[in-house]
Amino acid sequence: MVRAAPSGPMPDYVEHEEGVTRVGALSAEAVVRDYEAAAKEIEAMGAELINAAKRCETMTAEVHNAIAFMRDTATSYREEAKKIFKRIEECSIFTEQVRKTCETVKLKMIDGKL
């Protein structure tokens, strides 16, 4: 496939040598312009990579925030579990004390000491 030679001014990092023939100058220009076009495409890919990296950084920050939220939520669940655990055990102890008191009163009633 034949591509049209890029046009426009030559890159500033090259200049024609004194005494170069027209064919040599045109050939050199064509080659340097092809290289320059490729270099610009490479730079454009670099810019795209920078944008992709920024998106990754943003996503990473969001992931860190989500992980922190999950840790906080897990901590809250553990604290709530501890409260419920303690409350159930307190109720269990209280219920056992009530049962023992009732048993004592019942035995006193049977023995006629009440």
A tleap script that builds the chain and sets N, CA, C and O, in Angstrom:
source leaprc.protein.ff14SB
mol = sequence {
  NMET VAL ARG ALA ALA PRO SER GLY PRO MET
  PRO ASP TYR VAL GLU HIE GLU GLU GLY VAL
  THR ARG VAL GLY ALA LEU SER ALA GLU ALA
  VAL VAL ARG ASP TYR GLU ALA ALA ALA LYS
  GLU ILE GLU ALA MET GLY ALA GLU LEU ILE
  ASN ALA ALA LYS ARG CYS GLU THR MET THR
  ALA GLU VAL HIE ASN ALA ILE ALA PHE MET
  ARG ASP THR ALA THR SER TYR ARG GLU GLU
  ALA LYS LYS ILE PHE LYS ARG ILE GLU GLU
  CYS SER ILE PHE THR GLU GLN VAL ARG LYS
  THR CYS GLU THR VAL LYS LEU LYS MET ILE
  ASP GLY LYS CLEU
}
set mol.1.N position { 0.848 -1.184 0.000 }
set mol.1.CA position { 0.000 0.000 0.000 }
set mol.1.C position { 0.888 1.240 0.000 }
set mol.1.O position { 1.805 1.342 0.815 }
set mol.2.N position { 0.637 2.148 -0.872 }
set mol.2.CA position { 1.427 3.372 -0.988 }
set mol.2.C position { 0.696 4.478 -0.244 }
set mol.2.O position { -0.484 4.735 -0.479 }
set mol.3.N position { 1.429 5.128 0.663 }
set mol.3.CA position { 0.844 6.237 1.419 }
set mol.3.C position { 1.353 7.549 0.846 }
set mol.3.O position { 2.455 7.632 0.304 }
set mol.4.N position { 0.529 8.557 0.980 }
set mol.4.CA position { 0.973 9.886 0.547 }
set mol.4.C position { 2.001 10.390 1.552 }
set mol.4.O position { 1.853 10.196 2.759 }
set mol.5.N position { 3.018 11.021 1.056 }
set mol.5.CA position { 4.059 11.562 1.931 }
set mol.5.C position { 3.471 12.677 2.772 }
set mol.5.O position { 2.739 13.523 2.260 }
set mol.6.N position { 3.785 12.687 4.064 }
set mol.6.CA position { 3.288 13.766 4.912 }
set mol.6.C position { 3.832 15.095 4.422 }
set mol.6.O position { 4.968 15.185 3.955 }
set mol.7.N position { 3.018 16.111 4.532 }
set mol.7.CA position { 3.471 17.431 4.071 }
set mol.7.C position { 3.653 18.346 5.266 }
set mol.7.O position { 3.458 17.937 6.410 }
set mol.8.N position { 4.018 19.555 5.001 }
set mol.8.CA position { 4.241 20.518 6.069 }
set mol.8.C position { 5.725 20.757 6.226 }
set mol.8.O position { 6.538 20.198 5.489 }
set mol.9.N position { 6.070 21.583 7.181 }
set mol.9.CA position { 7.492 21.898 7.358 }
set mol.9.C position { 8.256 20.685 7.884 }
set mol.9.O position { 7.699 19.801 8.536 }
set mol.10.N position { 9.524 20.680 7.583 }
set mol.10.CA position { 10.374 19.600 8.077 }
set mol.10.C position { 10.589 19.796 9.579 }
set mol.10.O position { 10.546 20.919 10.081 }
set mol.11.N position { 10.819 18.702 10.278 }
set mol.11.CA position { 11.111 18.827 11.713 }
set mol.11.C position { 12.352 19.684 11.915 }
set mol.11.O position { 13.243 19.703 11.066 }
set mol.12.N position { 12.410 20.386 13.028 }
set mol.12.CA position { 13.517 21.317 13.263 }
set mol.12.C position { 14.812 20.616 13.688 }
set mol.12.O position { 15.842 21.276 13.831 }
set mol.13.N position { 14.782 19.324 13.888 }
set mol.13.CA position { 16.008 18.623 14.283 }
set mol.13.C position { 16.841 18.141 13.088 }
set mol.13.O position { 17.869 17.489 13.269 }
set mol.14.N position { 16.391 18.464 11.862 }
set mol.14.CA position { 17.176 18.137 10.654 }
set mol.14.C position { 17.267 19.355 9.743 }
set mol.14.O position { 16.395 20.224 9.762 }
set mol.15.N position { 18.321 19.409 8.951 }
set mol.15.CA position { 18.416 20.427 7.888 }
set mol.15.C position { 19.288 19.856 6.778 }
set mol.15.O position { 20.192 19.051 7.007 }
set mol.16.N position { 18.980 20.305 5.575 }
set mol.16.CA position { 19.694 19.793 4.402 }
set mol.16.C position { 21.166 20.194 4.432 }
set mol.16.O position { 21.539 21.285 4.863 }
set mol.17.N position { 21.975 19.265 3.956 }
set mol.17.CA position { 23.420 19.522 3.812 }
set mol.17.C position { 23.659 20.375 2.561 }
set mol.17.O position { 22.898 20.313 1.595 }
set mol.18.N position { 24.670 21.125 2.601 }
set mol.18.CA position { 25.070 21.923 1.429 }
set mol.18.C position { 25.459 20.969 0.305 }
set mol.18.O position { 26.253 20.053 0.517 }
set mol.19.N position { 24.915 21.175 -0.867 }
set mol.19.CA position { 25.278 20.422 -2.056 }
set mol.19.C position { 24.507 19.127 -2.267 }
set mol.19.O position { 24.800 18.391 -3.210 }
set mol.20.N position { 23.516 18.822 -1.402 }
set mol.20.CA position { 22.733 17.598 -1.598 }
set mol.20.C position { 21.881 17.748 -2.860 }
set mol.20.O position { 21.366 18.830 -3.142 }
set mol.21.N position { 21.737 16.670 -3.607 }
set mol.21.CA position { 20.932 16.732 -4.841 }
set mol.21.C position { 19.461 16.814 -4.481 }
set mol.21.O position { 19.060 16.502 -3.360 }
set mol.22.N position { 18.667 17.239 -5.447 }
set mol.22.CA position { 17.212 17.350 -5.229 }
set mol.22.C position { 16.619 16.000 -4.879 }
set mol.22.O position { 15.800 15.905 -3.965 }
set mol.23.N position { 17.016 14.953 -5.588 }
set mol.23.CA position { 16.493 13.609 -5.309 }
set mol.23.C position { 16.889 13.190 -3.891 }
set mol.23.O position { 16.070 12.641 -3.153 }
set mol.24.N position { 18.130 13.446 -3.515 }
set mol.24.CA position { 18.591 13.110 -2.164 }
set mol.24.C position { 17.824 13.885 -1.103 }
set mol.24.O position { 17.432 13.325 -0.079 }
set mol.25.N position { 17.609 15.184 -1.349 }
set mol.25.CA position { 16.878 16.026 -0.391 }
set mol.25.C position { 15.439 15.556 -0.250 }
set mol.25.O position { 14.919 15.456 0.862 }
set mol.26.N position { 14.787 15.265 -1.389 }
set mol.26.CA position { 13.394 14.804 -1.326 }
set mol.26.C position { 13.290 13.446 -0.637 }
set mol.26.O position { 12.368 13.211 0.144 }
set mol.27.N position { 14.238 12.554 -0.928 }
set mol.27.CA position { 14.227 11.231 -0.288 }
set mol.27.C position { 14.436 11.369 1.221 }
set mol.27.O position { 13.737 10.737 2.013 }
set mol.28.N position { 15.397 12.195 1.606 }
set mol.28.CA position { 15.671 12.390 3.028 }
set mol.28.C position { 14.463 13.007 3.734 }
set mol.28.O position { 14.120 12.608 4.847 }
set mol.29.N position { 13.820 13.977 3.086 }
set mol.29.CA position { 12.622 14.597 3.664 }
set mol.29.C position { 11.519 13.571 3.838 }
set mol.29.O position { 10.861 13.529 4.877 }
set mol.30.N position { 11.314 12.740 2.816 }
set mol.30.CA position { 10.261 11.734 2.894 }
set mol.30.C position { 10.504 10.779 4.067 }
set mol.30.O position { 9.582 10.460 4.818 }
set mol.31.N position { 11.736 10.333 4.216 }
set mol.31.CA position { 12.069 9.404 5.295 }
set mol.31.C position { 11.901 10.075 6.654 }
set mol.31.O position { 11.293 9.500 7.557 }
set mol.32.N position { 12.436 11.292 6.809 }
set mol.32.CA position { 12.357 11.959 8.109 }
set mol.32.C position { 10.908 12.275 8.467 }
set mol.32.O position { 10.539 12.236 9.640 }
set mol.33.N position { 10.097 12.583 7.483 }
set mol.33.CA position { 8.686 12.857 7.762 }
set mol.33.C position { 7.956 11.588 8.190 }
set mol.33.O position { 7.104 11.632 9.077 }
set mol.34.N position { 8.288 10.453 7.563 }
set mol.34.CA position { 7.701 9.177 7.994 }
set mol.34.C position { 8.087 8.879 9.442 }
set mol.34.O position { 7.250 8.484 10.253 }
set mol.35.N position { 9.375 9.076 9.749 }
set mol.35.CA position { 9.835 8.845 11.115 }
set mol.35.C position { 9.152 9.803 12.094 }
set mol.35.O position { 8.756 9.406 13.191 }
set mol.36.N position { 9.021 11.051 11.690 }
set mol.36.CA position { 8.373 12.049 12.551 }
set mol.36.C position { 6.915 11.690 12.790 }
set mol.36.O position { 6.413 11.827 13.906 }
set mol.37.N position { 6.229 11.227 11.734 }
set mol.37.CA position { 4.827 10.816 11.898 }
set mol.37.C position { 4.742 9.644 12.890 }
set mol.37.O position { 3.860 9.616 13.748 }
set mol.38.N position { 5.662 8.685 12.765 }
set mol.38.CA position { 5.684 7.556 13.700 }
set mol.38.C position { 5.989 8.037 15.120 }
set mol.38.O position { 5.380 7.565 16.080 }
set mol.39.N position { 6.927 8.971 15.254 }
set mol.39.CA position { 7.280 9.503 16.573 }
set mol.39.C position { 6.075 10.181 17.224 }
set mol.39.O position { 5.858 10.040 18.428 }
set mol.40.N position { 5.295 10.914 16.435 }
set mol.40.CA position { 4.099 11.579 16.969 }
set mol.40.C position { 3.053 10.552 17.400 }
set mol.40.O position { 2.370 10.747 18.405 }
set mol.41.N position { 2.926 9.465 16.646 }
set mol.41.CA position { 1.997 8.396 17.039 }
set mol.41.C position { 2.455 7.748 18.343 }
set mol.41.O position { 1.636 7.419 19.201 }
set mol.42.N position { 3.764 7.566 18.486 }
set mol.42.CA position { 4.307 7.005 19.728 }
set mol.42.C position { 4.007 7.938 20.899 }
set mol.42.O position { 3.598 7.487 21.969 }
set mol.43.N position { 4.212 9.246 20.693 }
set mol.43.CA position { 3.896 10.213 21.749 }
set mol.43.C position { 2.413 10.192 22.088 }
set mol.43.O position { 2.036 10.321 23.253 }
set mol.44.N position { 1.573 10.031 21.073 }
set mol.44.CA position { 0.129 9.968 21.316 }
set mol.44.C position { -0.206 8.730 22.160 }
set mol.44.O position { -1.053 8.790 23.052 }
set mol.45.N position { 0.469 7.609 21.869 }
set mol.45.CA position { 0.253 6.405 22.673 }
set mol.45.C position { 0.694 6.668 24.109 }
set mol.45.O position { 0.052 6.204 25.052 }
set mol.46.N position { 1.784 7.409 24.276 }
set mol.46.CA position { 2.247 7.756 25.620 }
set mol.46.C position { 1.201 8.565 26.363 }
set mol.46.O position { 0.958 8.338 27.548 }
set mol.47.N position { 0.581 9.509 25.665 }
set mol.47.CA position { -0.480 10.310 26.285 }
set mol.47.C position { -1.658 9.427 26.674 }
set mol.47.O position { -2.246 9.608 27.741 }
set mol.48.N position { -2.003 8.479 25.818 }
set mol.48.CA position { -3.087 7.549 26.140 }
set mol.48.C position { -2.731 6.708 27.361 }
set mol.48.O position { -3.585 6.439 28.206 }
set mol.49.N position { -1.464 6.291 27.452 }
set mol.49.CA position { -1.023 5.514 28.618 }
set mol.49.C position { -1.097 6.348 29.890 }
set mol.49.O position { -1.471 5.844 30.949 }
set mol.50.N position { -0.742 7.619 29.783 }
set mol.50.CA position { -0.839 8.506 30.950 }
set mol.50.C position { -2.294 8.603 31.399 }
set mol.50.O position { -2.581 8.525 32.593 }
set mol.51.N position { -3.210 8.773 30.450 }
set mol.51.CA position { -4.632 8.839 30.792 }
set mol.51.C position { -5.104 7.529 31.416 }
set mol.51.O position { -5.860 7.538 32.388 }
set mol.52.N position { -4.660 6.404 30.858 }
set mol.52.CA position { -5.032 5.098 31.420 }
set mol.52.C position { -4.480 4.969 32.841 }
set mol.52.O position { -5.168 4.462 33.728 }
set mol.53.N position { -3.255 5.420 33.060 }
set mol.53.CA position { -2.660 5.353 34.397 }
set mol.53.C position { -3.448 6.212 35.379 }
set mol.53.O position { -3.667 5.808 36.521 }
set mol.54.N position { -3.878 7.399 34.938 }
set mol.54.CA position { -4.682 8.270 35.807 }
set mol.54.C position { -5.998 7.595 36.164 }
set mol.54.O position { -6.452 7.671 37.305 }
set mol.55.N position { -6.613 6.931 35.179 }
set mol.55.CA position { -7.862 6.208 35.461 }
set mol.55.C position { -7.603 5.071 36.452 }
set mol.55.O position { -8.413 4.820 37.345 }
set mol.56.N position { -6.480 4.393 36.288 }
set mol.56.CA position { -6.122 3.313 37.220 }
set mol.56.C position { -5.894 3.868 38.626 }
set mol.56.O position { -6.321 3.267 39.612 }
set mol.57.N position { -5.222 5.016 38.713 }
set mol.57.CA position { -4.993 5.640 40.024 }
set mol.57.C position { -6.319 5.999 40.681 }
set mol.57.O position { -6.502 5.794 41.881 }
set mol.58.N position { -7.238 6.533 39.892 }
set mol.58.CA position { -8.551 6.877 40.422 }
set mol.58.C position { -9.272 5.624 40.900 }
set mol.58.O position { -9.854 5.601 41.985 }
set mol.59.N position { -9.225 4.583 40.074 }
set mol.59.CA position { -9.872 3.329 40.440 }
set mol.59.C position { -9.228 2.735 41.688 }
set mol.59.O position { -9.925 2.211 42.556 }
set mol.60.N position { -7.905 2.813 41.782 }
set mol.60.CA position { -7.202 2.293 42.955 }
set mol.60.C position { -7.632 3.050 44.207 }
set mol.60.O position { -7.858 2.448 45.256 }
set mol.61.N position { -7.743 4.362 44.095 }
set mol.61.CA position { -8.200 5.162 45.241 }
set mol.61.C position { -9.617 4.751 45.641 }
set mol.61.O position { -9.922 4.638 46.828 }
set mol.62.N position { -10.474 4.531 44.656 }
set mol.62.CA position { -11.842 4.104 44.946 }
set mol.62.C position { -11.853 2.730 45.607 }
set mol.62.O position { -12.648 2.479 46.513 }
set mol.63.N position { -10.975 1.847 45.157 }
set mol.63.CA position { -10.886 0.514 45.765 }
set mol.63.C position { -10.431 0.641 47.218 }
set mol.63.O position { -10.967 -0.027 48.101 }
set mol.64.N position { -9.438 1.504 47.461 }
set mol.64.CA position { -8.971 1.701 48.838 }
set mol.64.C position { -10.097 2.251 49.713 }
set mol.64.O position { -10.239 1.845 50.866 }
set mol.65.N position { -10.885 3.157 49.179 }
set mol.65.CA position { -12.034 3.684 49.927 }
set mol.65.C position { -13.049 2.585 50.210 }
set mol.65.O position { -13.596 2.505 51.310 }
set mol.66.N position { -13.300 1.738 49.212 }
set mol.66.CA position { -14.250 0.644 49.402 }
set mol.66.C position { -13.737 -0.342 50.455 }
set mol.66.O position { -14.504 -0.821 51.290 }
set mol.67.N position { -12.438 -0.640 50.410 }
set mol.67.CA position { -11.856 -1.550 51.396 }
set mol.67.C position { -11.966 -0.946 52.796 }
set mol.67.O position { -12.307 -1.650 53.747 }
set mol.68.N position { -11.683 0.338 52.929 }
set mol.68.CA position { -11.803 1.006 54.228 }
set mol.68.C position { -13.245 0.944 54.725 }
set mol.68.O position { -13.485 0.697 55.907 }
set mol.69.N position { -14.198 1.166 53.834 }
set mol.69.CA position { -15.615 1.091 54.202 }
set mol.69.C position { -15.963 -0.320 54.666 }
set mol.69.O position { -16.675 -0.492 55.655 }
set mol.70.N position { -15.460 -1.335 53.949 }
set mol.70.CA position { -15.739 -2.716 54.330 }
set mol.70.C position { -15.139 -3.048 55.693 }
set mol.70.O position { -15.769 -3.720 56.509 }
set mol.71.N position { -13.914 -2.571 55.934 }
set mol.71.CA position { -13.288 -2.799 57.246 }
set mol.71.C position { -14.093 -2.135 58.352 }
set mol.71.O position { -14.321 -2.730 59.405 }
set mol.72.N position { -14.524 -0.893 58.112 }
set mol.72.CA position { -15.341 -0.191 59.110 }
set mol.72.C position { -16.650 -0.927 59.362 }
set mol.72.O position { -17.095 -1.056 60.502 }
set mol.73.N position { -17.258 -1.407 58.284 }
set mol.73.CA position { -18.511 -2.142 58.418 }
set mol.73.C position { -18.294 -3.432 59.198 }
set mol.73.O position { -19.097 -3.768 60.069 }
set mol.74.N position { -17.222 -4.156 58.898 }
set mol.74.CA position { -16.916 -5.396 59.618 }
set mol.74.C position { -16.675 -5.100 61.099 }
set mol.74.O position { -17.128 -5.850 61.964 }
set mol.75.N position { -15.968 -4.015 61.390 }
set mol.75.CA position { -15.721 -3.627 62.784 }
set mol.75.C position { -17.035 -3.322 63.487 }
set mol.75.O position { -17.240 -3.737 64.628 }
set mol.76.N position { -17.922 -2.605 62.819 }
set mol.76.CA position { -19.239 -2.295 63.394 }
set mol.76.C position { -20.030 -3.567 63.661 }
set mol.76.O position { -20.674 -3.687 64.704 }
set mol.77.N position { -19.991 -4.515 62.738 }
set mol.77.CA position { -20.688 -5.783 62.936 }
set mol.77.C position { -20.130 -6.516 64.148 }
set mol.77.O position { -20.883 -7.076 64.945 }
set mol.78.N position { -18.812 -6.510 64.283 }
set mol.78.CA position { -18.206 -7.184 65.448 }
set mol.78.C position { -18.611 -6.499 66.753 }
set mol.78.O position { -18.900 -7.173 67.742 }
set mol.79.N position { -18.633 -5.179 66.761 }
set mol.79.CA position { -19.058 -4.451 67.958 }
set mol.79.C position { -20.512 -4.766 68.298 }
set mol.79.O position { -20.856 -4.976 69.461 }
set mol.80.N position { -21.354 -4.797 67.276 }
set mol.80.CA position { -22.769 -5.123 67.495 }
set mol.80.C position { -22.919 -6.560 67.988 }
set mol.80.O position { -23.726 -6.835 68.875 }
set mol.81.N position { -22.136 -7.480 67.408 }
set mol.81.CA position { -22.186 -8.880 67.854 }
set mol.81.C position { -21.780 -8.988 69.314 }
set mol.81.O position { -22.376 -9.751 70.074 }
set mol.82.N position { -20.768 -8.225 69.707 }
set mol.82.CA position { -20.299 -8.240 71.095 }
set mol.82.C position { -21.409 -7.752 72.033 }
set mol.82.O position { -21.629 -8.336 73.094 }
set mol.83.N position { -22.110 -6.676 71.638 }
set mol.83.CA position { -23.219 -6.161 72.455 }
set mol.83.C position { -24.329 -7.197 72.592 }
set mol.83.O position { -24.834 -7.436 73.689 }
set mol.84.N position { -24.700 -7.804 71.479 }
set mol.84.CA position { -25.781 -8.797 71.500 }
set mol.84.C position { -25.352 -10.018 72.321 }
set mol.84.O position { -26.131 -10.538 73.120 }
set mol.85.N position { -24.109 -10.470 72.120 }
set mol.85.CA position { -23.566 -11.601 72.868 }
set mol.85.C position { -23.671 -11.328 74.366 }
set mol.85.O position { -24.160 -12.164 75.126 }
set mol.86.N position { -23.202 -10.135 74.787 }
set mol.86.CA position { -23.224 -9.767 76.202 }
set mol.86.C position { -24.659 -9.701 76.723 }
set mol.86.O position { -24.950 -10.183 77.817 }
set mol.87.N position { -25.548 -9.105 75.939 }
set mol.87.CA position { -26.956 -8.975 76.360 }
set mol.87.C position { -27.604 -10.347 76.523 }
set mol.87.O position { -28.342 -10.575 77.481 }
set mol.88.N position { -27.331 -11.260 75.590 }
set mol.88.CA position { -27.910 -12.610 75.688 }
set mol.88.C position { -27.388 -13.305 76.939 }
set mol.88.O position { -28.157 -13.941 77.661 }
set mol.89.N position { -26.084 -13.188 77.202 }
set mol.89.CA position { -25.534 -13.829 78.400 }
set mol.89.C position { -26.094 -13.196 79.664 }
set mol.89.O position { -26.364 -13.905 80.633 }
set mol.90.N position { -26.278 -11.872 79.679 }
set mol.90.CA position { -26.883 -11.209 80.839 }
set mol.90.C position { -28.308 -11.716 81.058 }
set mol.90.O position { -28.712 -11.989 82.189 }
set mol.91.N position { -29.060 -11.839 79.971 }
set mol.91.CA position { -30.434 -12.360 80.068 }
set mol.91.C position { -30.429 -13.805 80.550 }
set mol.91.O position { -31.282 -14.206 81.342 }
set mol.92.N position { -29.477 -14.575 80.077 }
set mol.92.CA position { -29.377 -15.970 80.493 }
set mol.92.C position { -29.089 -16.079 81.987 }
set mol.92.O position { -29.701 -16.886 82.687 }
set mol.93.N position { -28.146 -15.254 82.476 }
set mol.93.CA position { -27.816 -15.253 83.910 }
set mol.93.C position { -29.027 -14.805 84.718 }
set mol.93.O position { -29.353 -15.423 85.731 }
set mol.94.N position { -29.695 -13.744 84.286 }
set mol.94.CA position { -30.876 -13.247 84.976 }
set mol.94.C position { -31.974 -14.314 85.013 }
set mol.94.O position { -32.610 -14.534 86.044 }
set mol.95.N position { -32.182 -14.965 83.876 }
set mol.95.CA position { -33.207 -16.011 83.805 }
set mol.95.C position { -32.873 -17.159 84.760 }
set mol.95.O position { -33.753 -17.698 85.430 }
set mol.96.N position { -31.605 -17.521 84.813 }
set mol.96.CA position { -31.174 -18.583 85.733 }
set mol.96.C position { -31.398 -18.155 87.172 }
set mol.96.O position { -31.832 -18.964 87.992 }
set mol.97.N position { -31.107 -16.883 87.500 }
set mol.97.CA position { -31.336 -16.382 88.857 }
set mol.97.C position { -32.830 -16.406 89.196 }
set mol.97.O position { -33.203 -16.778 90.308 }
set mol.98.N position { -33.677 -16.017 88.255 }
set mol.98.CA position { -35.126 -16.052 88.462 }
set mol.98.C position { -35.586 -17.489 88.690 }
set mol.98.O position { -36.384 -17.763 89.586 }
set mol.99.N position { -35.064 -18.415 87.854 }
set mol.99.CA position { -35.441 -19.823 87.989 }
set mol.99.C position { -35.046 -20.354 89.369 }
set mol.99.O position { -35.830 -21.048 90.016 }
set mol.100.N position { -33.818 -20.024 89.824 }
set mol.100.CA position { -33.356 -20.481 91.136 }
set mol.100.C position { -34.197 -19.882 92.261 }
set mol.100.O position { -34.551 -20.570 93.218 }
set mol.101.N position { -34.515 -18.588 92.133 }
set mol.101.CA position { -35.348 -17.926 93.139 }
set mol.101.C position { -36.719 -18.589 93.205 }
set mol.101.O position { -37.235 -18.863 94.289 }
set mol.102.N position { -37.294 -18.840 92.054 }
set mol.102.CA position { -38.608 -19.498 92.005 }
set mol.102.C position { -38.534 -20.891 92.615 }
set mol.102.O position { -39.444 -21.294 93.339 }
set mol.103.N position { -37.484 -21.621 92.339 }
set mol.103.CA position { -37.292 -22.958 92.886 }
set mol.103.C position { -37.168 -22.901 94.402 }
set mol.103.O position { -37.747 -23.723 95.112 }
set mol.104.N position { -36.400 -21.914 94.897 }
set mol.104.CA position { -36.229 -21.740 96.342 }
set mol.104.C position { -37.564 -21.421 96.997 }
set mol.104.O position { -37.914 -22.020 98.014 }
set mol.105.N position { -38.310 -20.488 96.427 }
set mol.105.CA position { -39.618 -20.108 96.976 }
set mol.105.C position { -40.558 -21.307 96.933 }
set mol.105.O position { -41.289 -21.545 97.894 }
set mol.106.N position { -40.554 -22.046 95.865 }
set mol.106.CA position { -41.411 -23.231 95.720 }
set mol.106.C position { -41.090 -24.262 96.815 }
set mol.106.O position { -41.990 -24.807 97.454 }
set mol.107.N position { -39.784 -24.516 97.017 }
set mol.107.CA position { -39.380 -25.473 98.054 }
set mol.107.C position { -39.788 -24.990 99.444 }
set mol.107.O position { -40.216 -25.789 100.277 }
set mol.108.N position { -39.658 -23.689 99.700 }
set mol.108.CA position { -40.080 -23.119 100.987 }
set mol.108.C position { -41.572 -23.267 101.170 }
set mol.108.O position { -42.036 -23.527 102.280 }
set mol.109.N position { -42.338 -23.103 100.091 }
set mol.109.CA position { -43.779 -23.248 100.168 }
set mol.109.C position { -44.156 -24.697 100.485 }
set mol.109.O position { -45.072 -24.959 101.264 }
set mol.110.N position { -43.427 -25.631 99.865 }
set mol.110.CA position { -43.689 -27.054 100.087 }
set mol.110.C position { -43.345 -27.420 101.538 }
set mol.110.O position { -44.079 -28.171 102.180 }
set mol.111.N position { -42.265 -26.905 102.034 }
set mol.111.CA position { -41.818 -27.200 103.393 }
set mol.111.C position { -42.629 -26.418 104.421 }
set mol.111.O position { -42.496 -26.660 105.621 }
set mol.112.N position { -43.444 -25.511 103.985 }
set mol.112.CA position { -44.286 -24.712 104.875 }
set mol.112.C position { -43.517 -23.645 105.618 }
set mol.112.O position { -43.959 -23.180 106.669 }
set mol.113.N position { -42.406 -23.261 105.104 }
set mol.113.CA position { -41.586 -22.256 105.756 }
set mol.113.C position { -41.847 -20.865 105.214 }
set mol.113.O position { -41.112 -19.921 105.504 }
set mol.114.N position { -42.863 -20.755 104.454 }
set mol.114.CA position { -43.171 -19.442 103.897 }
set mol.114.C position { -44.483 -18.914 104.393 }
set mol.114.O position { -44.887 -17.814 104.015 }
savepdb mol mol.pdb
quit
